[in-house]
């Protein structure tokens, strides 16, 4: 009896699917976390420059600190949930281990 360590063809395809799913998930997460950091810390770092612009009658830096950063965070969470659902449908079975 010969012990073949190579996976079966369907197992290799599942492994490739998991790898593709994970790479796309990591890339999306990195982009969204970067966006969150830019909005969250960029507003504080450039508050004086942003106060020259107004939004709804308030300086942009004040608006972003009061509400804008929270709204952007909610938008990021919503986008992440929508995109992950779509990504899971594109790679069925990739999110679960056999």
Secondary structure, DSSP 8 states (H G I E B T S, - for coil): -----S--HHHHHHHHHHHHHHHHHHHHHHHHHHHHHHHHHHHHHTHHHHTTSEETTEEHHHHIIIIIHHHHHHHHHHHHHHHHHHHHHHTTTSSS--
